[in-house]
Amino acid sequence: MKQIGPEPFLRLLEEGENIHGKYKVIDVRETVEWNYYHLKGTEHIPMNTIPGRLGELPEDVPLYVICAHGVRSEMVCAYLQQNGYEQLINVEGGMAAVSGLRGFAYD
């Protein structure tokens, strides 16, 4: 699994390079965290639901995984890797790090 810092991750989102579905961002926080705030264009799949939803995740595009601080997302990336997913990128520092940057867009 790869890692990406909050600044390059936010730049990736802001550049709009995902117009043609070149990657997918998965937020693995709990529903109460998601409802409080989340990134535009992300898909909410709480960590504890990942095993039952593996079939919903594409294997042909990079998956950026984010949580509150980067710990749960790293565990999800490790789990996905064990289940055959190869293009995994953990967002270091999670939403706490990303939300502190200027230009952050909430949904």
N, C-alpha and C positions, 0 to 999 in steps of 0.2 A: 504494500500500500504506500502511496505517496502522501505527502503533506503539503498544504498550501497555507501561507500566512494570510491574515485578514486583509491586508492591503491589496495583494495581487488578486485575491478572491473577489473583493469588491470591484476592482477594476474590470475583471472578467464579466461580472454581472452588468456593470454600467456600460460596457462596450457593446452590449446587445448581440454578442456573437452566437447566442443560442436561438436565433431566429429560425433556423432550420433543424432544431433539435440536436445540436452537436454534443450536448451533455444534459445531465439531469441533476438537480439539487434536491436532496432528501433531508428533511428536518426530522430528527428522531426524538425530539423533546416530547414531553407529556402534553396532553391537550390543553391544560390550564396555561402552560408556558406558551404554546402556540397561539392561543386566543389572546394573550397579553400583547404579543407582537411577533411578527415573522417577516421574512423577506418575500418580496414580490416574486412570483414565478417558482416558488419552491413547492414541493409536495410533502404533506405531513404524513409521516408513517412512524408512529411512536415505536421506540426501541423494542418493547415487548411484543409488538405485532409483526415484526420483521420475519420470524420463521414461517408464519402462516401466509405471508404475502410475497414470498420469493418469486413466484411466477409473474408478479406484476412488474418486477424490476427488469429493465432492459440489460442485456449483457453486451450489446454492441456499441454503447456510448459510455464515456466516462461518467461515473457517479460521484458527485461531490456530496459528502455527508457532513451535516452540521448538527450540533446540539447546543447546550448552554455554554460549556467551557472547553469542549474538545475531548472529553473523557469518554462519554457514551458513544460519540460518533467514532472514536478510534476502536472501541469494542465492536461496534456494528461492522466497521470495515474489516476487522479481523474475522468476524463470523461470516461475512459475505465472501471473503477470500477463501475460507475453508469450504465454502459451498460453490466454488468454481468461478466466482466473479474475479476479474483481473484488473479492470480499469477503475480503481478506487482511490479517491482523494479525500483525506480527512482535513477539515477546516480547523487549523490550529487556533485555540483560544475560543472557538465557537461564537455564539451570538454575543457574548459579553465583549469579546474583542472587536467583532465586526460592528456592533452597534455604537461603539465609541468613535468611529471614524466619521468625518464630515461627509456629507452627501449621501448618507445612508437612507434608503427608501423603504419605508414600512408599507405593508399591504393592509 
